[in-house]
Amino acid sequence: MGKKKKNNKNEQRQVSQPPTDTSETTMPEPSDAINGIELLTEIGNSFQHISTMNYALPSPQRPLALIGWGAMPEQHALKMNYDTNLARLCKSVGIDGYNYMAFPMGGLGRAAFKLAEDSLDLPPISIPDAQFDQYLWQTYIIGTVSPWIDTDNPNPVLAKVSLDALREELDHALYLGVRNVVIPLRRVKSPNLMKLLNHYLWVRTAKFTISLVMPTRQDEFEDLTDLEDEDIFNIWVSIRRGLRNYTSERLTVGLRLTEAEMDDEFLIPEKYDRWHGEPLFLFILSTDSFVFSPSPPSLNSKMVEMVPAHRKIVFDLAISLENQRFLVMPKGQMWPIQRKQMVEYLTSFLNQKKSPLLPSQNDDRILTDVLLLPMETVWRDLSAADYDGLESDITKYQHYSEAIGYMIGNEIDLKNGLVIYILGAGRGGLVGPCLEIVKARFPHLHKIVRLIAVEKNPSACISLRYKNNTLWHGKLTIIEGDMRFVLKNPDLPKANLIISELLGSFGDNELAPECLRGAESICTPSTQFIPYQYSSLLSPICSHRATDQLRDSFVSVYDSERAINVRFNREAGKFIYSRPKHWTDHLYVSLLNRYHEAARPQEVSQFKYSHEDQNFERHVKLSYTIKHACEITGFLGHFVAVLASDIYIANSTRYPGGLSTCLKSWFPCYLPLREEIRVKGDSELILYFWRKCCDDGAWYEWKVTYTEYGTDEEKTTPLQNEGAESYFMPLRPKEEEIKELF
């Protein structure tokens, strides 16, 4: 280690060796201690450079999975006083490949204390903040609490001491600035613990996230008798609801994978899939999650594999690696080589997870699980950035090209030439494929085809004219205006083929049926449409990430004057702007990733394009079978559109291989309930859904009937968005009708 260094009395960060107990045989004398400042410059390089706020897409230099090491008294010699030498321990763990460390907020010495009625003299908290810079506490340390704390012990003396001790440790965690604190749930009935957590969530407004850890076996609870809930999942749901569903930015859940065989609810995928909808933040693994030969603490033991049941549930539930943590907390001593084997295995195994399908190849991961308002393309004109996103959807244009080729070759009589209309042409995303298909596969039609684009956005029409002059050699006829009005010109030629991409995330929510009614005047009985029909589907889901946003973002951040809804008053000739009466009575679009689908989707409505006038209102009653008790927060919606024959597109990955998925153009949609409902297992959930229309637009209304978990009572939710009081899909009026714009 070189020459001995004199103690520097002015230095506040003093760190001593060794990094782990297994190094004690080669430990230098205490006077050989390394100055802590020298270590602090190295810690950031030892740990992976992570941030708990934002994560970029994975790179070869930084694994996506965030794996930590949990320090416990059994693993480290207390004489080394790691409570004040934490930098040395963090460096050693970081070199092995771990991203962070979980450490008792009271210190290892306090965590080793044995609480008893005749032993109530608690060791003091002994972790100074000065040994780390503030950002290191925030980035590399997760807090744990002393394992002997039992706030709801039947002995009131021990319960009182535990409650005071937990409060002290949480206060110290606030002082240190750590961002996460892990608290194990020892008893199902824990009123004292719930009161304390409520205080820190609602009164103290703690700046850290509390992760309440649940075991994967019911008999791990110390008060197993007289359970009111049927399984651990519902125990957690009852606790979360008891804490008033506090936002998942402050209250999350963790699973501790137990050494003994886990309960059935963690072995059967359709049961543990329910955790997808919960704020599942943490997976705690022990030595028993891994198979060693021979068993530790032998120096010769080598890791063979991970216990299959543990491996499967971690792999299946780890759906958001940027926002979830994996914590190794062995109960006994581990040699550094074994510690390293575990993290290398977990890193390789977890990084096999496929990332959720993103809307573009750029860093758009920030859009995952974020609720967005629909574009409302009928009412609003899109920007160039919007068109860039839509036109980057290669899958969509590949399928449209196939459909165009099929229709021209099989469904259209070409004796009198070919007239193709592209309605809602935008900047011409479909023009290029049309011209290419005709030129490549039907060269004899190349000179006689007539291609007409209709677009209401005046800025997009500028781009259309530019491309027509520079790319398409003037082969495109451009009609600027709303298709509902400009196509009534009797001089326009009749269409052989009408192509559009007017669909919304829910199929008809961008008013495609109403808009295409304007094409009646250019249709003949033989006119073909692409797409020629589409269906809208809904499935009941639980997504607390979505619920958090509705509760905290839309309601509290936006002021009462913010208007997002608009209706046109023809009598007054002006627009009426309004704010939703209920933010939950609104359709949102979102690339949801963290949710549990309680039943398979069912068809809500179907529209088939034709030149005939039809009624666009719909009413349906759907029955979903809920196999296992769970919460429902709303419905996930998507569409399936048939372009031609067996060529289709969708905005859901559930269809074969995801080959027809067009998420870059259309996110799925989310239809919330006003309040989360708790549904009994093996019961029916009935959805009543209406699509209603008027002269200036359309809207949805919905409600559900269900059997409540715990009471077996049949209940019905309020009718949402009645009379379009919160969400309305407006049609654009004629320009001459507008007397007052603002």
N, C-alpha and C positions, 0 to 999 in steps of 0.2 A: 504493500500500500504506500511505500515511500516513507519519508521522514514523518515523525510524529508532529502533529500540529498543536500549538498551544491553544488552550481554550480562550475564545474571544468573548469577553464578558459583555461587549456591546452587541454581540450577534444574538438575535432572538430566535433564529431558526436553526436549531442544533439537531442533527439527525445522526443516529448511530446504526451499526450493522447488527444482525444480518438481514437479508431480505426475507428469508423464511427460516424456520427452526432447523431445517435440514442442513443449514450452513453453519450451525453452531460449532462443529468440529474444527472448522478453519477460521473461527471468529478471531479478529484482532483484539487487542486490548482496547478498553474504552477510550484511552487517550489517543487511539488511532482513528477516532471518529472523523467522518467526512462532513465538511461544512454543508449545511442544508441549501445554501444559495447556489452552490455548484450543482446540486441535484436538480433544483427547480428548472434550470435551463435545459435539462435532459428529459424531464418527465413528459413534456409535450411530444417529444420524439419517440418516447417509449410506448405511450398509448397511441392508438389510432386517433387521428385528428377528427373528432366527432363534435357535433353540436346538437344539443337537445332542442334547438329551435327549428332549424331547417336542414334538410338533407338534399344533396344533389343526387343525380342518378349514379348508380354504382360504377366504380372504375376498377381496373386491375390493381391499383395501388391501395384501395381501401375497400375491405369487404363491406357488404351492405348490412349483414347481421351484426347486432351490437351485443357482445357477450361480456359478462362481468364475472368477477371473482368475489365471493362473499367471505369476509374475514370473521372468524369465530374464535373464542378463547381456546377451543380444543386444538386448533391448528397452529397456534403461535405461542411461544414461550412468553409469559407475562413479564419476565425479568428483562426482556428486551425493550419494554416500554414503547410499543409501537404507537400508543396514543399520542406521543409527541415526536415520533419518528416515522410518521405516516408516509412521508415522501419517499423514504427508502423502500418501504413495502410496495408502494404504488409503482415505483420504477421497475422492481423485479417482476411484478404481475404484468405490467405493460410490455416488458421485453418478451414475456412468454406468449403474447398475442392477444391479451384481453383489452377491451375498450374502456372499462371503468372498474371501480371497486365499490362494493357495498360494505359499509363500516358502521359499527354501533355508535350512535350519537352520544352515548354516555361514556364510550371508551371500552376497550377490551377488558380492562381490570374491573370495571363496573358490571360488564356483561357476565363475568365469571362468578359474580356474587350468588349465593344461595339464600333465597328469601325464606324465612321461617318465622313463626310467632315469637321464638326466643332469639331471633337474629334480625333486628330491624334497623340496625345502624348501617345505612347504605353508604357505599363508597361515593365520593363526590364525582361529578363530571370532570373529566381530565383532558379534554381535547381542545388545545388552543387554536384559534383561527389563524394566528400569525405564522404558523408553519407553512401555510399555503397562501398564494395570491388568491384574490376573490374568484377570479374566473376559473381557477382549478377546482375549487369547491363546487362551483356550478356545473362544470363540465365533466369531471372525472369521478365524483363521489356521489353515491346513493346512500341515504341514511337508513339504518335499521334501528330497532329498539332492543333493549335488554331482554333476553329470552325468558327471564323469570317474571316479567310483568304480567299480572293476571288481574285486570281491573274488576272482574266480576267474580272473584273467588268467593265461595260461600262464607269464608271467614271475613267478617267486615273489617277487621284490623288489617289483614293482608290486602284486601281490596282497596282500602283507603291509601295504604302505602304505595301500592302499584299505581293507583290513579295519579297520585302526586308525582311519582317518579316518571310516568309517561308524559305528564304535562311539562316537567322540567326538561326532558329530552327533546320534546317537540319545540319548546322555546329555544333550546340551544341549536336545533336544526334551523330554525328561522334566523338565528343570529349568524350561523355559519354561511347561510345562503345556498344550501343544497337545494336542488330542484325536485327531488323525489324522496319520500320517506315510506319505507315498507313496514306495515304492521300486520302480524299474523292474527287470524281470528281463532282464538282458543275455544270459545264457547258460542253456541248458536244464540243463546239468550244472553246478550251483553248490553244491558241498558246503560251501564256506566260508560262503557266504551263509546256507545252511540252518542251519548250526551257530550262527551269530550270531543268526538269528531265533529259533531254538529257545531260546537263552539268554534273550532278552528276553521271550519268551512264557511260559516255564516257570520260569525262575530269577529274573530281575529282576522278573517280573510287571509289565511295563510298563503304565502307566495309559492309554496311547494305543492307538488301533487302527492296525495296520500294514496298508496296502493294497499288495499286490504286483501290479504292473502288467504285463499281457501285451500284446504287439503283436498286430495282426490279420493279420499275415503271418509265416509261419515263417522266411522268409529275413531277417527283421530280427534273428534271434538270431545271435550271433557264433560259435556252434559248431553250425552247421546239420547237419553230417554225423553219421551214425549215430544218428538219432533213434530212441528206443525206443518212443515213443508215436506214434500215427497222426495226431494233430492237436493243436492248441493247447489245446482243451478238456481232452483227456486228459493233456496236459503239466501243466496246472494241477491236475487231480485227483491226479496222482502226487505233486506237491509238497505239496498239502494233506494227503494221507495220510502223507507223509513227516514232516510237522510234527504228526502224531498228531491230525489233525482238531481243531485248537484252535478254541474257540468263535468264532463269527462276530462276537462283540462285540470281539474282539481281532485277528482275522485275516480280512481280506476280500480280494477280487480286483478289479482294475480293468482296463478295456480301453482301449488306446490305438489310436484309429482312424488307420491309416497312410495316407500320402499316395497311395501307389501302390494299385492295385486289391487289395482284400482277398482272402484265401483263400476258397475255396468254402464252408467251414464258417460263414463270416460273411455269406454271400450267400443261403444256402438256409435258409428259416425252420425246417424240421423239424430242421436241425442246430444252429442257434444257439438254438433253444428250450431246449436242455439247460442253458443258463446260468440259466434261471429258478430252478432248484433250488439254485444256488450263491449264496454271499454276495457278489453283484455290487454293489459299493459305488460305483464310480467310472467315469465315461466321460471320457476325455481327447481333446479335439478340437484340431486345429491350424488354421492359416489355410487349409490345403488341404481342410478339411472344408466350406469355404464358397466360393461362386463370386462373385468380384468383377469389376467392369468399370470401368476397366482394373484390372490387377493391382496390389496394394500393392507398394511403399509410396507410390504416387502419392497425392497429397492429394485428387485428384478421383475416386478409385476408390470405387464404391458396391457394397454387397452386393446380389447378385441373388437367390441362393437357396442352399440347403444341398445338398451333393452327395447325389443320391438314395439311393445305397447306404448312406451314413452316416446320413442322415435316417431311413431305414426301420429299421435295426438299433437305433438309439437309441430310436425310438418304440416298437418292439416289446419291447425289453428293459427299458425304464423302467417297471416295474410297481409300484414303491413309492417315489414321489417324495419322501416324507417322509424316507426312509432312504437315498436315493441322491444322489450329487453329479455335477455336470456341470462340467468344468473346461476352460476355453479356454486353451491354451498355445501361442501362435504362436511360430514360430522366429525371425522377424525383427521389425522395428519396425512398430508399428501406430499410426495416428493415433487420437486419442480418438473422433472421429466414427465410425470404422470399428469400434472396440472397442464402442461403444454400439450400432451396428447389429447386431452379432453377438448381444449379450445380449438385445436387444429381439426379435430373430427367435426365439431359443431359448425365451425366456419365453412368447411367444405360441404357439409350436409345441408345447412340452411341456405347457402348461396345457390343451391340448385333450384330454389323456388323461383318460378317465373314471375316477373313483375306484372302488375295489372296492365291490361291493354290501355295504352295511352292515346290521346287524340292526335298527337304529333310526335315527331322524333326529337323535338326540342325538350327542354326541361319543363314539361307541363305536369309533373307529378303533383304540383301544388293544387291542381284542379281536382284531384281525386277526393271524393267524399265532400265536395263543396257544393252547396245548393246555389243554383243560378236561376235567374228569371228567364223565361222563354224569349226568343228573339222577336217574336211577333212580326214576321216579315211582311205580312199583309198590311200592317199599319205603319211600320217603320222601314226606312231604307237602310240596307246594310252598308257597312264601311268596306274599304279596300282590304283591311285586315280580316274582316269576316269572310270575304270572298277568298282570300288566300287560304284560310283554313278549310273551307268547303272544297276548294279546287285541289287540295293536296290529298284527297281521299282516292287513292289509286284503285282500291277494291270496288268502290262505287262505280267508277267509270269503266272498269273492266266488265262489270256485269251489265251496265247499260249498253256497252258496245255489243256484247253477245246478244242482248235482247233486240237491239236495232237490226242486227244481221238476221236474226231469226224471223222477225216480223216482216222485213222486206222480202226475204226469201220464201216464206211459207204462208203468210196471212194476207198479203196485199196484192190486189190485181193491178199490174203495172202497164196495162194496155194503153192507158191515157197519160202516162208519165207518173211522176211521184211528187207529191206536195207534203212536206214535213213542217209542222209547226213545233217550235220549242217555246213553251209558255213559262214565263218567269225565268228568262234566259240568263239573268245576271250579267257577268262579263263574258259569257260564251263558253262555259265549261263543257257543255254538251255539243256545241257546234263543231269543234274539232273532231270528236269521235264520229259524229254523223258523216262528215265529209270524208274521213278516212275509210269508214266502212263502205260507203258507196263507191269510192274510187278503187279500193282494193278488191272488193268482192262482186261489185256490180258495175264494172267499167262502162258497160253500154248505157247506163243511166246517168253517168257522170255529167253529161252535158244537158240532160233534160230534167234533172232533179231541181226542185224549187224549195229552198230552205228559208223559212220565215221565223224570225225571233221576235218575241213580244216581251218587253221589259218596262216596268213603271219607274224604276230608279233612274233619274236623269243623269246622274254621275256615271252609273254603270253603262248607260247608252253611249257616253263619250268613248269609253273603252271598247265597246262593241264596234263602233264606227271605225276606230283606229285599227283594230284587228282585222276588220273586214277589208280595209284598204291595204294593209301591209302583209297579212297572212293568208287571207281567204280569197283574194283576187276578186273581191266584189260579188261573191256568190251568195251572200247573205242579204236578205231583205229585213230591215229593222223597223219595227213598229213601236214607237214609244208611247206608253200609257198603260192604264189599268186594263187588264184583259177582260174584265167584266163589261167594259164600255167600248173599247176600241175595236173589238172583234165583231161588233154589230154592223160594221160597214158592209153593205151588200155586194160591193165590188171585190171583196176578198175571195180568193179561190177556195174551194172545198178541200178539206184535209184528208189525205190518205192515212197519215200517222200523226198523232199528237203526243209529244214527249214533255214531261215535266218532272221536277224534283221539288214539288211544293209540300212534301210531307213535313210534319213536325215530329218531335220526339215521341209523341203519343199517336202519331199517324195523322189524325184530323185536327190537331190543336192549332195548326197554322191555317185552318179553314180551307183546306184543299178542295173539299166538295163544293163549297159555296163559290170559290174562285173559278173552278172549272165549269161551273154552270154557264159562265159567260162564253164558253166555246160552242154552245149549241148551234149558233148560226153558221159555223163553218164545218159542221159535222154532216155526214151522210150515214145511212144504215151500215155501211161497210167500213166506217172510220175505226181505226185501231188506236188504242191508248197504251202508253208505257209510263208508269205501271198501269195495269188494267184492274187491279184490285189490291186492297190491303186490309189487314186486321189489326185492331188494337187489343192488347192483352194486359191484365193486371194480376199480380200475385201479392199476398199479404207478407209483409216483412217486419223485422225489428231492426231499426238503425238509430241508436242513441246519438251517433255522431250528427245525424240529420236533425234530431230533436233538439240537441244542444244549440244548433245554429238558429232554429226557429225561436227558441226561448230567449237566447241571449243576443243574437245579432240583429235579426229583423225587428224584434219588438223594442229593444232598448236603445240600439245605436241610431236607428233612423228616427227622426223627429216626427211629430204628429202631422206636420204639413207636407211630408213627402208623399207625392202622388205617383202611383205607377199604373193606375187603371184609367182608361179614357173611354167615354161614349159620346157619340155625336147626337146633339139635339137638333133635329131637322127644323122644328118650328122656330127655334131661336137662331139657327144657323151657326151654332158655335159648339165647341167641345166642352164636355163636363169632365173634369179631372177629379179623381178620388183616391183615397188611401184604403186598402183592404180593411174591412171591419174586423176580420180575423186573419192573421198571417198564415194560419194553418189551413185556411180554406182557399188554397191557391195551388196551382200546378207549378212544380219546379223541375228543372233539368239538372242531372248530376251524374257523374261517373262514379257511382257508389261502389265501394270496395268492401267496407266493413259493415256487413249486414247479414242477418239470418233470414232465409226464405222459408216460411212456415208451411207453405203448400205450393204446388205447381201452378203456373199462370193459366188463366182461362180467358177466353175471348170475350171482350166487352162489346165490341162493335165491328162491323165489316162494311166497307164501301166498295162498290164496283163501279168503275167509270163507264159511263155511257152517254150518249147524246140526249137521252130522255130526261125530262125533269123528274125529280124524286124528292121524297121527304127525308131530310137529313137529321131528324130527331131520332134518338134511340133511348130505349129503356131496357134494362136487363137485371135479373136477379140471379146471382151466382152463389153456389154453395161450396165452401172449401172445407176439407177435413183436416183438422189440426190434431196430429197424432200425439204430440207431447206438449205438456203445459208450457206456455211461453207468453211473452208480451208481444203485442202488435203495435207498432207506431204509425203504420201507414201502408201504402201499396206501391210496389215497383212496377212501372209501366214501360212497355216497348211496343214496337210495331213489326209486322212482317209484311212486306210488299212483294207481290208477284209481278215481275216485269214482263215475262213472256214464258209460256209453257212451264217448264220446271226451273226457270231462272228467277231467283228471288234475292232480296236483300233484307237485312234486319239490323236493328241497333241493340242486339243482345248476343252474347257469346254462347248461348245455350244450344244453338243450332249446329249441325255437323261440322266439327273442326273449326268453327268460327270463320269459315271461308267466305261467308256472305255477310260478315259483320262490318258495318260502316260507322264506327264510333267517331271518326274524325268529322263526319258531317252531322251526326245526330247522337247526342248523349241519351241514355235512358231517362225516364222521368220519374218523379216521386210525388205521390198524392198523399199528404199527411192526414192523420186523424187529429182532432183537437187535443185529446188526451190519450196517453198510452192505455191500452186495455190489456188486462191479464186474462188469458183464455185457458180454459180447462183442457186437459189432454183428452183425446178421443172424443172430441165434440165438433160441431159444425159452426163455422163462421159464415154468416150470410151477408153478402154485399149487395146493396141496392144502388144502382148507378143510372143516372140520366144524362143524356146530351140534349140540351134544349136550345132552340133557335128563335131569333126574331129578325126583323128587317135589317138591323144594323150589326148583327153578330151572333155569337153563340156562347154557351157556358155549360159547365158541368155541375151536377149536384150529386151528393153521395152520403150514405150512412151505412152502418153495419149492425147486425144483431149477433149476439154471441152468448155463450155460457161462461160466467165468471169463475175464475179459479178461486178455490177456497170457500165459496158460498153456494156454488151450483145454481145461482140465480140467472135467469135469462135477462139480458139487458140490451138496450138499443141506444146507440150513440145519437147525438143531435144531427139533424139534417144540415149538412155543410154547404156553404155557398148558395143558400136559398135565394132565388131571384137575382143571382149574379151580384150579390152584395159585396163580394170580396174579389172575385176573379171573373173577368169578362174578356172574350176574344173578339175585338172589334173589326168590322169591315171598313175599308177606307171610303169616305163619301166622294161624290163628284166634286170637282174643284169649284164649279159654279154654285154649289150649295153652301160653301163656306163663307160666312159673313164676318166671322171673328175667329182668328186663329189661336190667340193666346187667352 
